Amino acid sequence: MAEELRWVLIVISVFVIGGLLVHGLWSVRKKDSPEVPASERVEPMQETPSHTPATQPKEPEVTQRDEPQFGELNFDANEPQMDTSVPEIPIEDDLEIVQEPEAQPQSEETAPVEMSDFVIVHIQMPEGLTMQGSKLLPAVNTLGFKYSEEGFFNRHIDPAGQGPVLFRLVNMYNPGTFDIDNMEQFSTAGVSLFMTLPCEGDGLAAFNMLHSAAKKIADEFGAQILDAEREEMSVDRVRQYVEQVRAFSA
C-alpha cells in the first residue's frame, strides 16, 4: 500500500508540476502577446510622426524648388532690364541705319542707265538646209562685219572695223562661234544678230542697220527672219524693237 501511495503521489506531483509549467508558459505567452501589439502600436506611432515630418520636408522641397524659380525670374527680369537699357541708346542708330539703305536705293534708282537689254534677230534656214561657210564669209564681209578674237563677227561704227561695236553676228547653235580658218568646211542651220542696249552712237540708226543686214542675209540664203522668241518677225514686233531702242536712247 505504501508503494502504491507513493506512486500516486509521484503521479500527482508530476501533474501538478506539469500544470504549473503549462500555467507558467501560458502566462508568459499572455504577457508576450500584449507586448507585441504594444510594440506594433508603438511602430505606427513612430511611423505617423515619421510621416508627418515626411510631409514637412516636402514643404521645404517646394520652397527650394520655388527658390530657383524665383532666382530664374530674377535673372529673366534682370536680362530684359539689360536689354531695355541697351536698345535705348542704339534705337536712334537703328533708325539711322534704316535711313541709310533707303538713301542707297534712291541713288541706284537715279542711275537706270546702267541697266541693259538686248535686241535679238534670228535668221533660220528651212528644215534640212544649212548655210555654207564658204558662202557666209563673203556675205558678212560685204556687210561690213569684222571677225573678232572671240570668234564672232562684229559690226563697228566704222565699216573698216574701228570704233565701238554696234551689233554682232553669232552662230545660232552651240558653241555660237565661227572658226575662221575652217569656214570652207563650216555649215550651220542659222545665225543670230544681237545688239546690246544702250548702244554706242545713234541706237535707232544701229537697229536699222541690223535689220537691213538680217534681210540681206535671209535673202542670200533663202532663210526666214525670226524674233527673240523664234517667232516669225512681224511689223508689230519690229515696232516693239524700235520702241525698246528708243527707251534706252532717251
C-alpha beads as a LAMMPS data file, in Angstrom:
LAMMPS data file: protein, C-alpha beads

250 atoms
249 bonds

1 atom types
1 bond types

-500.0 500.0 xlo xhi
-500.0 500.0 ylo yhi
-500.0 500.0 zlo zhi

Masses

1 110.0

Atoms # bond

1 1 1 0.000 0.000 0.000
2 1 1 2.812 2.301 0.845
3 1 1 4.364 1.817 -2.560
4 1 1 1.052 2.389 -4.347
5 1 1 0.512 5.558 -2.358
6 1 1 3.999 6.651 -3.283
7 1 1 3.385 6.201 -6.985
8 1 1 0.121 8.028 -6.696
9 1 1 1.877 10.982 -5.069
10 1 1 4.555 10.880 -7.719
11 1 1 1.941 10.963 -10.472
12 1 1 0.058 13.742 -8.736
13 1 1 3.248 15.748 -8.307
14 1 1 4.070 15.256 -11.968
15 1 1 0.663 16.555 -12.970
16 1 1 0.965 19.460 -10.535
17 1 1 4.406 20.330 -11.853
18 1 1 3.172 19.953 -15.449
19 1 1 0.195 22.139 -14.689
20 1 1 2.439 24.735 -13.131
21 1 1 4.701 24.637 -16.190
22 1 1 1.745 24.943 -18.540
23 1 1 0.323 27.777 -16.483
24 1 1 3.675 29.493 -16.449
25 1 1 4.072 29.147 -20.191
26 1 1 0.568 30.420 -20.762
27 1 1 1.134 33.386 -18.530
28 1 1 4.397 34.146 -20.313
29 1 1 2.710 33.940 -23.672
30 1 1 -0.077 36.110 -22.389
31 1 1 2.405 38.682 -21.260
32 1 1 4.231 38.484 -24.573
33 1 1 1.073 38.790 -26.639
34 1 1 0.101 42.231 -25.308
35 1 1 3.680 43.370 -25.665
36 1 1 3.615 42.553 -29.361
37 1 1 0.605 44.711 -30.157
38 1 1 2.068 47.282 -27.848
39 1 1 5.199 47.270 -29.954
40 1 1 3.098 47.259 -33.049
41 1 1 1.203 50.198 -31.691
42 1 1 4.436 51.903 -30.935
43 1 1 5.669 51.370 -34.517
44 1 1 2.679 53.035 -36.125
45 1 1 3.038 55.817 -33.633
46 1 1 6.604 56.179 -34.796
47 1 1 5.501 55.868 -38.413
48 1 1 2.899 58.540 -38.046
49 1 1 5.398 61.048 -36.791
50 1 1 7.730 59.769 -39.443
51 1 1 5.025 60.536 -41.991
52 1 1 4.313 63.904 -40.520
53 1 1 7.910 65.025 -40.784
54 1 1 7.931 63.481 -44.234
55 1 1 5.254 65.924 -45.192
56 1 1 7.214 68.709 -43.527
57 1 1 10.394 68.234 -45.684
58 1 1 8.193 68.190 -48.735
59 1 1 7.195 71.740 -47.944
60 1 1 10.802 72.916 -47.823
61 1 1 11.404 70.974 -51.014
62 1 1 8.655 73.000 -52.606
63 1 1 10.174 76.124 -51.208
64 1 1 13.563 75.004 -52.503
65 1 1 12.048 74.419 -55.910
66 1 1 10.348 77.786 -55.702
67 1 1 13.599 79.487 -54.783
68 1 1 15.384 78.642 -58.058
69 1 1 12.262 79.645 -59.935
70 1 1 12.332 82.993 -58.197
71 1 1 16.025 83.113 -58.941
72 1 1 15.373 82.407 -62.591
73 1 1 12.656 85.010 -62.662
74 1 1 15.065 87.422 -61.128
75 1 1 17.631 86.657 -63.820
76 1 1 14.993 86.939 -66.511
77 1 1 13.877 90.212 -65.045
78 1 1 17.437 91.432 -64.962
79 1 1 18.112 90.323 -68.526
80 1 1 15.268 92.326 -70.070
81 1 1 16.353 95.237 -67.956
82 1 1 19.741 94.990 -69.595
83 1 1 18.065 94.577 -72.976
84 1 1 15.771 97.534 -72.461
85 1 1 18.625 99.682 -71.308
86 1 1 20.786 98.745 -74.262
87 1 1 18.277 99.495 -77.036
88 1 1 17.565 102.874 -75.552
89 1 1 20.929 104.040 -76.928
90 1 1 21.043 102.227 -80.321
91 1 1 17.402 102.890 -81.247
92 1 1 18.470 106.112 -82.928
93 1 1 21.377 104.271 -84.566
94 1 1 18.959 101.687 -85.922
95 1 1 16.811 104.416 -87.356
96 1 1 19.849 105.920 -88.971
97 1 1 20.831 102.555 -90.392
98 1 1 17.363 102.126 -91.837
99 1 1 17.560 105.540 -93.404
100 1 1 20.953 104.860 -94.973
101 1 1 19.826 101.881 -97.111
102 1 1 16.770 103.901 -98.107
103 1 1 19.124 106.571 -99.440
104 1 1 21.242 103.974 -101.272
105 1 1 18.443 102.546 -103.445
106 1 1 17.475 106.105 -104.268
107 1 1 20.952 106.656 -105.650
108 1 1 20.661 103.387 -107.553
109 1 1 17.296 104.426 -108.941
110 1 1 18.805 107.620 -110.196
111 1 1 21.151 105.592 -112.421
112 1 1 18.879 103.399 -114.596
113 1 1 21.260 103.998 -117.474
114 1 1 23.393 101.147 -116.122
115 1 1 20.602 98.694 -116.934
116 1 1 20.991 96.765 -120.165
117 1 1 18.868 94.820 -122.589
118 1 1 19.240 93.046 -125.913
119 1 1 17.664 93.141 -129.352
120 1 1 17.945 89.690 -130.929
121 1 1 17.089 88.713 -134.505
122 1 1 17.466 85.122 -135.732
123 1 1 17.978 84.025 -139.351
124 1 1 16.757 80.425 -139.615
125 1 1 17.297 78.157 -142.622
126 1 1 14.437 75.935 -143.835
127 1 1 14.404 72.452 -142.354
128 1 1 17.058 70.225 -143.862
129 1 1 19.104 73.097 -145.326
130 1 1 22.235 74.844 -143.977
131 1 1 24.354 77.927 -144.615
132 1 1 27.724 77.000 -146.044
133 1 1 30.675 78.807 -144.522
134 1 1 32.263 79.366 -147.898
135 1 1 29.258 81.463 -148.904
136 1 1 28.555 83.027 -145.482
137 1 1 32.038 84.545 -145.053
138 1 1 31.993 86.797 -148.145
139 1 1 28.367 87.805 -147.378
140 1 1 29.173 89.080 -143.898
141 1 1 32.373 90.751 -145.112
142 1 1 30.346 92.641 -147.697
143 1 1 28.010 93.882 -144.945
144 1 1 30.972 95.375 -143.053
145 1 1 31.406 92.682 -140.365
146 1 1 34.890 92.056 -138.981
147 1 1 35.985 88.795 -137.371
148 1 1 36.968 89.120 -133.684
149 1 1 39.279 87.108 -131.464
150 1 1 36.232 85.836 -129.568
151 1 1 35.022 84.036 -132.700
152 1 1 32.184 86.440 -133.584
153 1 1 31.630 88.842 -136.462
154 1 1 31.309 92.425 -135.176
155 1 1 29.788 95.425 -136.930
156 1 1 31.598 98.559 -135.792
157 1 1 30.593 102.183 -136.253
158 1 1 33.374 102.440 -138.798
159 1 1 32.945 99.842 -141.575
160 1 1 36.721 99.482 -141.565
161 1 1 36.427 97.824 -138.138
162 1 1 37.265 100.828 -135.982
163 1 1 35.305 102.291 -133.070
164 1 1 32.668 100.785 -130.752
165 1 1 30.713 97.653 -131.724
166 1 1 27.119 98.311 -132.794
167 1 1 25.949 94.687 -133.022
168 1 1 27.319 91.162 -133.530
169 1 1 26.661 88.144 -135.707
170 1 1 26.970 84.764 -133.958
171 1 1 26.213 81.150 -134.755
172 1 1 22.671 80.287 -133.692
173 1 1 23.846 76.912 -132.395
174 1 1 26.493 75.938 -129.867
175 1 1 29.196 76.953 -129.349
176 1 1 27.965 80.147 -131.036
177 1 1 31.314 80.983 -132.614
178 1 1 32.874 80.603 -136.051
179 1 1 36.201 79.015 -136.953
180 1 1 37.589 81.492 -139.469
181 1 1 40.325 79.065 -140.518
182 1 1 37.837 76.341 -141.417
183 1 1 34.973 78.274 -142.971
184 1 1 35.139 76.074 -146.097
185 1 1 34.134 73.058 -144.021
186 1 1 31.749 75.024 -141.782
187 1 1 27.937 74.955 -142.064
188 1 1 25.079 75.992 -139.798
189 1 1 21.285 75.989 -139.854
190 1 1 21.092 79.611 -138.742
191 1 1 22.812 82.708 -137.399
192 1 1 21.751 85.413 -134.948
193 1 1 22.249 89.168 -134.810
194 1 1 22.143 90.798 -131.406
195 1 1 22.551 94.345 -130.231
196 1 1 23.264 95.448 -126.646
197 1 1 21.253 98.362 -125.235
198 1 1 22.145 101.096 -124.637
199 1 1 24.111 101.318 -127.852
200 1 1 27.081 103.499 -128.728
201 1 1 26.075 106.339 -131.017
202 1 1 22.629 106.510 -132.607
203 1 1 20.659 103.493 -131.378
204 1 1 17.886 103.743 -133.991
205 1 1 20.408 104.006 -136.829
206 1 1 22.238 100.938 -135.472
207 1 1 18.978 98.957 -135.269
208 1 1 18.048 99.893 -138.831
209 1 1 21.483 98.686 -139.928
210 1 1 20.997 95.412 -138.031
211 1 1 17.540 94.841 -139.517
212 1 1 18.831 95.603 -143.020
213 1 1 21.728 93.128 -142.583
214 1 1 19.286 90.447 -141.391
215 1 1 17.116 90.894 -144.510
216 1 1 20.119 90.718 -146.849
217 1 1 21.470 87.520 -145.260
218 1 1 17.973 85.969 -145.301
219 1 1 17.589 86.827 -148.985
220 1 1 21.060 85.476 -149.772
221 1 1 20.336 82.033 -148.262
222 1 1 16.549 81.843 -148.606
223 1 1 16.189 81.879 -144.807
224 1 1 13.453 83.198 -142.518
225 1 1 13.804 86.115 -140.075
226 1 1 12.619 85.318 -136.534
227 1 1 12.306 87.428 -133.382
228 1 1 13.853 86.739 -129.973
229 1 1 11.172 84.115 -129.234
230 1 1 11.930 82.456 -132.615
231 1 1 8.567 83.512 -133.982
232 1 1 8.222 84.911 -137.484
233 1 1 9.208 88.564 -137.479
234 1 1 6.188 90.812 -137.936
235 1 1 5.788 94.557 -138.448
236 1 1 4.426 94.923 -134.905
237 1 1 7.449 93.111 -133.489
238 1 1 9.781 95.439 -135.396
239 1 1 7.942 98.409 -133.891
240 1 1 8.372 96.923 -130.426
241 1 1 12.107 96.676 -131.056
242 1 1 12.150 100.311 -132.173
243 1 1 10.360 101.437 -129.001
244 1 1 12.777 99.344 -126.950
245 1 1 15.757 101.040 -128.579
246 1 1 14.197 104.476 -128.070
247 1 1 13.658 103.764 -124.364
248 1 1 17.391 103.232 -123.910
249 1 1 18.342 106.102 -126.206
250 1 1 16.368 108.706 -124.200

Bonds

1 1 1 2
2 1 2 3
3 1 3 4
4 1 4 5
5 1 5 6
6 1 6 7
7 1 7 8
8 1 8 9
9 1 9 10
10 1 10 11
11 1 11 12
12 1 12 13
13 1 13 14
14 1 14 15
15 1 15 16
16 1 16 17
17 1 17 18
18 1 18 19
19 1 19 20
20 1 20 21
21 1 21 22
22 1 22 23
23 1 23 24
24 1 24 25
25 1 25 26
26 1 26 27
27 1 27 28
28 1 28 29
29 1 29 30
30 1 30 31
31 1 31 32
32 1 32 33
33 1 33 34
34 1 34 35
35 1 35 36
36 1 36 37
37 1 37 38
38 1 38 39
39 1 39 40
40 1 40 41
41 1 41 42
42 1 42 43
43 1 43 44
44 1 44 45
45 1 45 46
46 1 46 47
47 1 47 48
48 1 48 49
49 1 49 50
50 1 50 51
51 1 51 52
52 1 52 53
53 1 53 54
54 1 54 55
55 1 55 56
56 1 56 57
57 1 57 58
58 1 58 59
59 1 59 60
60 1 60 61
61 1 61 62
62 1 62 63
63 1 63 64
64 1 64 65
65 1 65 66
66 1 66 67
67 1 67 68
68 1 68 69
69 1 69 70
70 1 70 71
71 1 71 72
72 1 72 73
73 1 73 74
74 1 74 75
75 1 75 76
76 1 76 77
77 1 77 78
78 1 78 79
79 1 79 80
80 1 80 81
81 1 81 82
82 1 82 83
83 1 83 84
84 1 84 85
85 1 85 86
86 1 86 87
87 1 87 88
88 1 88 89
89 1 89 90
90 1 90 91
91 1 91 92
92 1 92 93
93 1 93 94
94 1 94 95
95 1 95 96
96 1 96 97
97 1 97 98
98 1 98 99
99 1 99 100
100 1 100 101
101 1 101 102
102 1 102 103
103 1 103 104
104 1 104 105
105 1 105 106
106 1 106 107
107 1 107 108
108 1 108 109
109 1 109 110
110 1 110 111
111 1 111 112
112 1 112 113
113 1 113 114
114 1 114 115
115 1 115 116
116 1 116 117
117 1 117 118
118 1 118 119
119 1 119 120
120 1 120 121
121 1 121 122
122 1 122 123
123 1 123 124
124 1 124 125
125 1 125 126
126 1 126 127
127 1 127 128
128 1 128 129
129 1 129 130
130 1 130 131
131 1 131 132
132 1 132 133
133 1 133 134
134 1 134 135
135 1 135 136
136 1 136 137
137 1 137 138
138 1 138 139
139 1 139 140
140 1 140 141
141 1 141 142
142 1 142 143
143 1 143 144
144 1 144 145
145 1 145 146
146 1 146 147
147 1 147 148
148 1 148 149
149 1 149 150
150 1 150 151
151 1 151 152
152 1 152 153
153 1 153 154
154 1 154 155
155 1 155 156
156 1 156 157
157 1 157 158
158 1 158 159
159 1 159 160
160 1 160 161
161 1 161 162
162 1 162 163
163 1 163 164
164 1 164 165
165 1 165 166
166 1 166 167
167 1 167 168
168 1 168 169
169 1 169 170
170 1 170 171
171 1 171 172
172 1 172 173
173 1 173 174
174 1 174 175
175 1 175 176
176 1 176 177
177 1 177 178
178 1 178 179
179 1 179 180
180 1 180 181
181 1 181 182
182 1 182 183
183 1 183 184
184 1 184 185
185 1 185 186
186 1 186 187
187 1 187 188
188 1 188 189
189 1 189 190
190 1 190 191
191 1 191 192
192 1 192 193
193 1 193 194
194 1 194 195
195 1 195 196
196 1 196 197
197 1 197 198
198 1 198 199
199 1 199 200
200 1 200 201
201 1 201 202
202 1 202 203
203 1 203 204
204 1 204 205
205 1 205 206
206 1 206 207
207 1 207 208
208 1 208 209
209 1 209 210
210 1 210 211
211 1 211 212
212 1 212 213
213 1 213 214
214 1 214 215
215 1 215 216
216 1 216 217
217 1 217 218
218 1 218 219
219 1 219 220
220 1 220 221
221 1 221 222
222 1 222 223
223 1 223 224
224 1 224 225
225 1 225 226
226 1 226 227
227 1 227 228
228 1 228 229
229 1 229 230
230 1 230 231
231 1 231 232
232 1 232 233
233 1 233 234
234 1 234 235
235 1 235 236
236 1 236 237
237 1 237 238
238 1 238 239
239 1 239 240
240 1 240 241
241 1 241 242
242 1 242 243
243 1 243 244
244 1 244 245
245 1 245 246
246 1 246 247
247 1 247 248
248 1 248 249
249 1 249 250
